[in-house]
Amino acid sequence: MRSFTDLPGYPGTTKVVGDVVVDLDPNWRPVWIWNEFDHLDVNRHPMNFPDWTHSNSVAYSADDGNFLVSIRHQNWVIKVDYRDGKGTGDILWKLGEGGNFKLQGGVDPTDWFYAQHDAQYITPNSTGKFRLSLMDNGDDREFPDGVTCGVGNGPACLYSTVPVLEVDEAARTATVLSRVRVPDYLYSSWGGNVELLPNGNTEFNLSGSFGGSVTEEVTSGPNPQPVWLMAIPNGAAYRAYRIPSLYPGVQW
């Protein structure tokens, strides 16, 4: 947290909350630190300021030693120059609305992700051209000029999606390969994750639906179909993961 004075639109002192990524050695001592205040503009705050960044996941890139950070309140997934502790900490790129990539296979800006959680690589490679999954909660989704959500035949303002994106670092494109549009009544304003299963299907968790949580498996491809669904009424499941069983050496 840092205090700022007379930010545009915020007279007086504002206590702004940001995040830090810390690399610990085997003895739990910090050896490399990345502070968002040093690399992002505090005056960019699409939602929930002064909870400015609200980062919620880090994904390591084994191919180049860098990492991704999912920054929920910026609607961005960013790549950081870490290089296994030898990097500068510079931001290499920003993925999302207002970032460095052109959206393909979807409507810009609506089909970007908003207030997202758990951005993860789902291909063996993590540089060049690769795929990412994430939970697009959709809290502050934007729409094209001339489109008014929640009115008449306009789209709903609040809905969540589960996109799979092919990211091309060289071409600076992000292509929507598949996208589950969660029914509006299951809109999840927070939490959630996505997991690529060994059978090629996708499993996702909605943390904040109807006062409870939902986990669902869908088929792969451009038109995913439901396989099964589990609802947890009055239970807030922040993440959901498939495991072989609860018993050592046993697989169901």
BALOBA-1460 file (C-alpha; in Angstrom, 3 decimals):
// residues 252
<rec num="1" residu="m" x="0.000" y="0.000" z="0.000"/>
<rec num="2" residu="r" x="1.167" y="3.510" z="-0.835"/>
<rec num="3" residu="s" x="-0.350" y="6.896" z="-0.092"/>
<rec num="4" residu="f" x="-0.815" y="9.424" z="-2.902"/>
<rec num="5" residu="t" x="-1.853" y="13.065" z="-2.704"/>
<rec num="6" residu="d" x="-4.361" y="14.727" z="-5.024"/>
<rec num="7" residu="l" x="-4.581" y="12.071" z="-7.707"/>
<rec num="8" residu="p" x="-6.809" y="13.166" z="-10.628"/>
<rec num="9" residu="g" x="-10.391" y="12.804" z="-9.389"/>
<rec num="10" residu="y" x="-9.245" y="11.890" z="-5.867"/>
<rec num="11" residu="p" x="-8.438" y="15.028" z="-3.840"/>
<rec num="12" residu="g" x="-6.538" y="14.671" z="-0.595"/>
<rec num="13" residu="t" x="-4.687" y="11.537" z="0.453"/>
<rec num="14" residu="t" x="-5.595" y="8.197" z="-1.109"/>
<rec num="15" residu="k" x="-4.225" y="4.922" z="0.199"/>
<rec num="16" residu="v" x="-3.756" y="2.752" z="-2.886"/>
<rec num="17" residu="v" x="-3.443" y="-1.034" z="-2.614"/>
<rec num="18" residu="g" x="-1.088" y="-2.804" z="-5.038"/>
<rec num="19" residu="d" x="0.700" y="-6.148" z="-5.132"/>
<rec num="20" residu="v" x="4.230" y="-7.529" z="-5.077"/>
<rec num="21" residu="v" x="5.671" y="-10.760" z="-6.530"/>
<rec num="22" residu="v" x="8.409" y="-12.181" z="-4.303"/>
<rec num="23" residu="d" x="10.876" y="-14.925" z="-5.269"/>
<rec num="24" residu="l" x="12.026" y="-16.925" z="-2.233"/>
<rec num="25" residu="d" x="15.102" y="-19.148" z="-2.056"/>
<rec num="26" residu="p" x="14.972" y="-22.652" z="-0.475"/>
<rec num="27" residu="n" x="15.437" y="-21.033" z="2.936"/>
<rec num="28" residu="w" x="12.415" y="-18.747" z="2.390"/>
<rec num="29" residu="r" x="14.552" y="-15.647" z="1.994"/>
<rec num="30" residu="p" x="13.488" y="-13.072" z="-0.659"/>
<rec num="31" residu="v" x="15.998" y="-12.924" z="-3.519"/>
<rec num="32" residu="w" x="14.015" y="-11.068" z="-6.216"/>
<rec num="33" residu="i" x="11.050" y="-8.711" z="-5.839"/>
<rec num="34" residu="w" x="8.698" y="-7.188" z="-8.397"/>
<rec num="35" residu="n" x="6.535" y="-4.287" z="-7.200"/>
<rec num="36" residu="e" x="3.561" y="-3.209" z="-9.326"/>
<rec num="37" residu="f" x="3.874" y="0.395" z="-8.137"/>
<rec num="38" residu="d" x="7.222" y="0.577" z="-9.944"/>
<rec num="39" residu="h" x="5.867" y="-0.550" z="-13.317"/>
<rec num="40" residu="l" x="2.201" y="0.449" z="-13.710"/>
<rec num="41" residu="d" x="0.391" y="3.793" z="-13.862"/>
<rec num="42" residu="v" x="-1.545" y="4.395" z="-10.651"/>
<rec num="43" residu="n" x="-3.920" y="6.656" z="-12.603"/>
<rec num="44" residu="r" x="-5.182" y="3.730" z="-14.696"/>
<rec num="45" residu="h" x="-7.894" y="2.102" z="-12.630"/>
<rec num="46" residu="p" x="-10.806" y="0.564" z="-14.577"/>
<rec num="47" residu="m" x="-12.525" y="-0.814" z="-11.462"/>
<rec num="48" residu="n" x="-12.653" y="-0.799" z="-7.657"/>
<rec num="49" residu="f" x="-9.990" y="1.864" z="-7.029"/>
<rec num="50" residu="p" x="-8.169" y="2.285" z="-4.628"/>
<rec num="51" residu="d" x="-7.963" y="-1.540" z="-4.642"/>
<rec num="52" residu="w" x="-5.818" y="-0.814" z="-7.665"/>
<rec num="53" residu="t" x="-4.502" y="-4.156" z="-8.963"/>
<rec num="54" residu="h" x="-5.900" y="-7.152" z="-7.015"/>
<rec num="55" residu="s" x="-3.569" y="-9.662" z="-8.672"/>
<rec num="56" residu="n" x="-4.680" y="-13.279" z="-8.302"/>
<rec num="57" residu="s" x="-2.316" y="-15.654" z="-10.148"/>
<rec num="58" residu="v" x="1.252" y="-16.054" z="-11.374"/>
<rec num="59" residu="a" x="2.204" y="-18.456" z="-14.201"/>
<rec num="60" residu="y" x="5.852" y="-19.355" z="-14.793"/>
<rec num="61" residu="s" x="7.176" y="-19.557" z="-18.368"/>
<rec num="62" residu="a" x="9.700" y="-22.402" z="-18.457"/>
<rec num="63" residu="d" x="10.769" y="-21.502" z="-22.005"/>
<rec num="64" residu="d" x="12.287" y="-18.126" z="-21.104"/>
<rec num="65" residu="g" x="12.211" y="-17.952" z="-17.299"/>
<rec num="66" residu="n" x="9.688" y="-15.097" z="-17.234"/>
<rec num="67" residu="f" x="6.201" y="-15.080" z="-15.701"/>
<rec num="68" residu="l" x="2.641" y="-13.901" z="-16.219"/>
<rec num="69" residu="v" x="0.598" y="-12.021" z="-13.633"/>
<rec num="70" residu="s" x="-3.204" y="-11.870" z="-13.768"/>
<rec num="71" residu="i" x="-4.099" y="-8.361" z="-12.574"/>
<rec num="72" residu="r" x="-7.848" y="-8.447" z="-12.009"/>
<rec num="73" residu="h" x="-8.564" y="-4.756" z="-11.458"/>
<rec num="74" residu="q" x="-6.565" y="-3.739" z="-14.537"/>
<rec num="75" residu="n" x="-8.297" y="-6.343" z="-16.773"/>
<rec num="76" residu="w" x="-4.828" y="-7.365" z="-17.879"/>
<rec num="77" residu="v" x="-2.551" y="-10.378" z="-17.961"/>
<rec num="78" residu="i" x="1.002" y="-9.071" z="-18.178"/>
<rec num="79" residu="k" x="4.336" y="-10.716" z="-18.892"/>
<rec num="80" residu="v" x="7.271" y="-9.697" z="-16.701"/>
<rec num="81" residu="d" x="10.983" y="-9.852" z="-17.542"/>
<rec num="82" residu="y" x="12.079" y="-12.168" z="-14.705"/>
<rec num="83" residu="r" x="14.559" y="-14.498" z="-16.446"/>
<rec num="84" residu="d" x="14.938" y="-16.728" z="-13.404"/>
<rec num="85" residu="g" x="15.975" y="-13.857" z="-11.173"/>
<rec num="86" residu="k" x="18.232" y="-12.077" z="-13.654"/>
<rec num="87" residu="g" x="15.589" y="-9.936" z="-15.355"/>
<rec num="88" residu="t" x="14.934" y="-6.213" z="-15.125"/>
<rec num="89" residu="g" x="11.315" y="-6.541" z="-13.990"/>
<rec num="90" residu="d" x="10.164" y="-4.598" z="-17.055"/>
<rec num="91" residu="i" x="6.713" y="-5.363" z="-18.443"/>
<rec num="92" residu="l" x="7.226" y="-7.170" z="-21.756"/>
<rec num="93" residu="w" x="3.586" y="-6.967" z="-22.805"/>
<rec num="94" residu="k" x="0.027" y="-6.418" z="-21.604"/>
<rec num="95" residu="l" x="-2.755" y="-8.723" z="-22.747"/>
<rec num="96" residu="g" x="-6.326" y="-7.445" z="-22.558"/>
<rec num="97" residu="e" x="-8.428" y="-4.432" z="-23.446"/>
<rec num="98" residu="g" x="-6.163" y="-1.406" z="-23.911"/>
<rec num="99" residu="g" x="-3.048" y="-3.602" z="-23.994"/>
<rec num="100" residu="n" x="-0.559" y="-4.556" z="-26.705"/>
<rec num="101" residu="f" x="-2.506" y="-7.228" z="-28.622"/>
<rec num="102" residu="k" x="-5.180" y="-7.195" z="-31.300"/>
<rec num="103" residu="l" x="-8.175" y="-9.410" z="-30.569"/>
<rec num="104" residu="q" x="-9.120" y="-11.880" z="-33.304"/>
<rec num="105" residu="g" x="-12.058" y="-14.268" z="-33.473"/>
<rec num="106" residu="g" x="-14.132" y="-12.072" z="-31.162"/>
<rec num="107" residu="v" x="-15.762" y="-8.657" z="-30.795"/>
<rec num="108" residu="d" x="-13.461" y="-5.947" z="-29.480"/>
<rec num="109" residu="p" x="-13.774" y="-4.838" z="-26.690"/>
<rec num="110" residu="t" x="-16.579" y="-7.109" z="-25.449"/>
<rec num="111" residu="d" x="-14.813" y="-10.435" z="-25.937"/>
<rec num="112" residu="w" x="-11.698" y="-9.500" z="-24.030"/>
<rec num="113" residu="f" x="-11.633" y="-10.650" z="-20.391"/>
<rec num="114" residu="y" x="-12.652" y="-8.498" z="-17.442"/>
<rec num="115" residu="a" x="-11.943" y="-8.900" z="-13.700"/>
<rec num="116" residu="q" x="-10.350" y="-12.233" z="-14.626"/>
<rec num="117" residu="h" x="-8.831" y="-14.994" z="-12.499"/>
<rec num="118" residu="d" x="-6.196" y="-17.706" z="-12.871"/>
<rec num="119" residu="a" x="-4.481" y="-17.103" z="-16.226"/>
<rec num="120" residu="q" x="-2.509" y="-20.267" z="-17.076"/>
<rec num="121" residu="y" x="-0.553" y="-21.765" z="-19.980"/>
<rec num="122" residu="i" x="-2.288" y="-24.813" z="-21.471"/>
<rec num="123" residu="t" x="0.293" y="-25.724" z="-24.115"/>
<rec num="124" residu="p" x="3.704" y="-27.336" z="-23.516"/>
<rec num="125" residu="n" x="5.434" y="-24.216" z="-24.854"/>
<rec num="126" residu="s" x="5.117" y="-20.820" z="-23.207"/>
<rec num="127" residu="t" x="6.756" y="-18.485" z="-25.748"/>
<rec num="128" residu="g" x="6.125" y="-17.582" z="-29.386"/>
<rec num="129" residu="k" x="2.654" y="-18.911" z="-30.129"/>
<rec num="130" residu="f" x="0.901" y="-20.573" z="-27.198"/>
<rec num="131" residu="r" x="-2.509" y="-20.952" z="-25.549"/>
<rec num="132" residu="l" x="-3.887" y="-19.465" z="-22.343"/>
<rec num="133" residu="s" x="-6.988" y="-20.246" z="-20.337"/>
<rec num="134" residu="l" x="-8.578" y="-18.076" z="-17.657"/>
<rec num="135" residu="m" x="-11.847" y="-17.294" z="-15.934"/>
<rec num="136" residu="d" x="-13.379" y="-14.160" z="-17.445"/>
<rec num="137" residu="n" x="-15.637" y="-12.968" z="-14.623"/>
<rec num="138" residu="g" x="-16.878" y="-9.993" z="-16.636"/>
<rec num="139" residu="d" x="-17.556" y="-7.496" z="-13.831"/>
<rec num="140" residu="d" x="-16.800" y="-4.334" z="-15.836"/>
<rec num="141" residu="r" x="-17.197" y="-5.644" z="-19.380"/>
<rec num="142" residu="e" x="-17.061" y="-3.021" z="-22.110"/>
<rec num="143" residu="f" x="-19.169" y="-2.914" z="-25.265"/>
<rec num="144" residu="p" x="-18.671" y="-1.336" z="-28.704"/>
<rec num="145" residu="d" x="-19.904" y="2.173" z="-29.416"/>
<rec num="146" residu="g" x="-23.636" y="2.109" z="-30.052"/>
<rec num="147" residu="v" x="-24.256" y="-1.027" z="-27.978"/>
<rec num="148" residu="t" x="-26.076" y="-0.498" z="-24.679"/>
<rec num="149" residu="c" x="-26.131" y="-3.486" z="-22.377"/>
<rec num="150" residu="g" x="-29.163" y="-4.425" z="-20.308"/>
<rec num="151" residu="v" x="-31.643" y="-2.438" z="-22.410"/>
<rec num="152" residu="g" x="-34.179" y="-3.823" z="-24.888"/>
<rec num="153" residu="n" x="-32.508" y="-6.322" z="-27.205"/>
<rec num="154" residu="g" x="-29.050" y="-5.375" z="-25.971"/>
<rec num="155" residu="p" x="-26.765" y="-7.940" z="-24.339"/>
<rec num="156" residu="a" x="-26.708" y="-8.540" z="-20.616"/>
<rec num="157" residu="c" x="-24.297" y="-6.277" z="-18.758"/>
<rec num="158" residu="l" x="-23.070" y="-8.960" z="-16.368"/>
<rec num="159" residu="y" x="-22.061" y="-12.403" z="-17.570"/>
<rec num="160" residu="s" x="-18.995" y="-14.631" z="-17.305"/>
<rec num="161" residu="t" x="-17.145" y="-16.567" z="-20.003"/>
<rec num="162" residu="v" x="-14.430" y="-19.217" z="-20.233"/>
<rec num="163" residu="p" x="-12.174" y="-18.361" z="-23.183"/>
<rec num="164" residu="v" x="-9.196" y="-20.213" z="-24.617"/>
<rec num="165" residu="l" x="-6.853" y="-17.760" z="-26.321"/>
<rec num="166" residu="e" x="-4.028" y="-18.423" z="-28.761"/>
<rec num="167" residu="v" x="-1.428" y="-15.742" z="-28.098"/>
<rec num="168" residu="d" x="1.107" y="-14.872" z="-30.804"/>
<rec num="169" residu="e" x="3.869" y="-12.812" z="-29.204"/>
<rec num="170" residu="a" x="5.517" y="-11.881" z="-32.500"/>
<rec num="171" residu="a" x="2.353" y="-10.844" z="-34.348"/>
<rec num="172" residu="r" x="0.829" y="-9.355" z="-31.180"/>
<rec num="173" residu="t" x="-2.488" y="-11.091" z="-31.742"/>
<rec num="174" residu="a" x="-4.798" y="-12.937" z="-29.348"/>
<rec num="175" residu="t" x="-7.216" y="-15.286" z="-31.096"/>
<rec num="176" residu="v" x="-10.326" y="-16.655" z="-29.368"/>
<rec num="177" residu="l" x="-10.207" y="-20.396" z="-30.132"/>
<rec num="178" residu="s" x="-13.188" y="-21.313" z="-27.963"/>
<rec num="179" residu="r" x="-15.392" y="-19.466" z="-25.524"/>
<rec num="180" residu="v" x="-18.007" y="-20.843" z="-23.160"/>
<rec num="181" residu="r" x="-20.658" y="-18.191" z="-22.517"/>
<rec num="182" residu="v" x="-21.872" y="-19.016" z="-19.033"/>
<rec num="183" residu="p" x="-25.681" y="-18.611" z="-18.672"/>
<rec num="184" residu="d" x="-26.486" y="-15.180" z="-17.288"/>
<rec num="185" residu="y" x="-28.010" y="-16.606" z="-14.094"/>
<rec num="186" residu="l" x="-24.647" y="-18.267" z="-13.308"/>
<rec num="187" residu="y" x="-22.692" y="-15.019" z="-13.610"/>
<rec num="188" residu="s" x="-19.727" y="-15.244" z="-11.225"/>
<rec num="189" residu="s" x="-18.472" y="-11.869" z="-10.039"/>
<rec num="190" residu="w" x="-15.338" y="-13.225" z="-8.371"/>
<rec num="191" residu="g" x="-12.988" y="-16.198" z="-8.107"/>
<rec num="192" residu="g" x="-12.913" y="-19.246" z="-10.341"/>
<rec num="193" residu="n" x="-10.382" y="-21.148" z="-12.426"/>
<rec num="194" residu="v" x="-10.042" y="-23.207" z="-15.593"/>
<rec num="195" residu="e" x="-8.249" y="-26.541" z="-16.069"/>
<rec num="196" residu="l" x="-7.445" y="-28.465" z="-19.258"/>
<rec num="197" residu="l" x="-8.157" y="-32.147" z="-18.560"/>
<rec num="198" residu="p" x="-6.124" y="-35.116" z="-19.901"/>
<rec num="199" residu="n" x="-9.059" y="-36.115" z="-22.160"/>
<rec num="200" residu="g" x="-8.888" y="-32.727" z="-23.888"/>
<rec num="201" residu="n" x="-12.002" y="-31.344" z="-22.224"/>
<rec num="202" residu="t" x="-12.085" y="-28.180" z="-20.153"/>
<rec num="203" residu="e" x="-13.221" y="-27.953" z="-16.547"/>
<rec num="204" residu="f" x="-14.061" y="-24.616" z="-14.957"/>
<rec num="205" residu="n" x="-15.186" y="-23.365" z="-11.584"/>
<rec num="206" residu="l" x="-17.570" y="-20.476" z="-10.942"/>
<rec num="207" residu="s" x="-17.042" y="-19.213" z="-7.402"/>
<rec num="208" residu="g" x="-19.847" y="-16.701" z="-6.972"/>
<rec num="209" residu="s" x="-22.929" y="-18.054" z="-8.765"/>
<rec num="210" residu="f" x="-26.419" y="-17.873" z="-7.171"/>
<rec num="211" residu="g" x="-24.875" y="-17.544" z="-3.713"/>
<rec num="212" residu="g" x="-22.898" y="-20.750" z="-4.213"/>
<rec num="213" residu="s" x="-20.419" y="-22.342" z="-6.619"/>
<rec num="214" residu="v" x="-20.553" y="-24.404" z="-9.820"/>
<rec num="215" residu="t" x="-17.966" y="-26.704" z="-11.388"/>
<rec num="216" residu="e" x="-18.572" y="-27.898" z="-14.951"/>
<rec num="217" residu="e" x="-16.756" y="-29.982" z="-17.585"/>
<rec num="218" residu="v" x="-17.271" y="-29.171" z="-21.264"/>
<rec num="219" residu="t" x="-15.952" y="-30.656" z="-24.502"/>
<rec num="220" residu="s" x="-13.156" y="-28.995" z="-26.446"/>
<rec num="221" residu="g" x="-13.506" y="-27.119" z="-29.732"/>
<rec num="222" residu="p" x="-15.210" y="-23.960" z="-30.956"/>
<rec num="223" residu="n" x="-18.681" y="-25.078" z="-29.708"/>
<rec num="224" residu="p" x="-18.099" y="-26.662" z="-26.282"/>
<rec num="225" residu="q" x="-20.846" y="-28.968" z="-24.981"/>
<rec num="226" residu="p" x="-21.524" y="-29.756" z="-21.299"/>
<rec num="227" residu="v" x="-20.384" y="-33.150" z="-19.951"/>
<rec num="228" residu="w" x="-21.291" y="-32.801" z="-16.276"/>
<rec num="229" residu="l" x="-21.991" y="-30.134" z="-13.682"/>
<rec num="230" residu="m" x="-21.729" y="-29.972" z="-9.887"/>
<rec num="231" residu="a" x="-23.424" y="-27.232" z="-7.843"/>
<rec num="232" residu="i" x="-22.441" y="-26.317" z="-4.285"/>
<rec num="233" residu="p" x="-25.252" y="-24.207" z="-2.763"/>
<rec num="234" residu="n" x="-24.087" y="-21.662" z="-0.195"/>
<rec num="235" residu="g" x="-20.443" y="-22.695" z="-0.671"/>
<rec num="236" residu="a" x="-17.691" y="-20.423" z="-1.965"/>
<rec num="237" residu="a" x="-15.232" y="-22.656" z="-3.866"/>
<rec num="238" residu="y" x="-12.489" y="-20.267" z="-4.948"/>
<rec num="239" residu="r" x="-10.717" y="-22.919" z="-7.078"/>
<rec num="240" residu="a" x="-11.589" y="-26.455" z="-8.208"/>
<rec num="241" residu="y" x="-9.090" y="-29.088" z="-9.378"/>
<rec num="242" residu="r" x="-9.468" y="-32.649" z="-10.695"/>
<rec num="243" residu="i" x="-7.503" y="-35.194" z="-8.626"/>
<rec num="244" residu="p" x="-7.110" y="-38.982" z="-9.167"/>
<rec num="245" residu="s" x="-8.576" y="-39.804" z="-5.729"/>
<rec num="246" residu="l" x="-8.250" y="-38.972" z="-2.055"/>
<rec num="247" residu="y" x="-6.085" y="-42.016" z="-1.428"/>
<rec num="248" residu="p" x="-2.336" y="-42.519" z="-2.143"/>
<rec num="249" residu="g" x="-1.737" y="-44.843" z="-5.096"/>
<rec num="250" residu="v" x="-5.441" y="-45.072" z="-5.977"/>
<rec num="251" residu="q" x="-6.856" y="-43.655" z="-9.179"/>
<rec num="252" residu="w" x="-10.547" y="-43.594" z="-10.106"/>
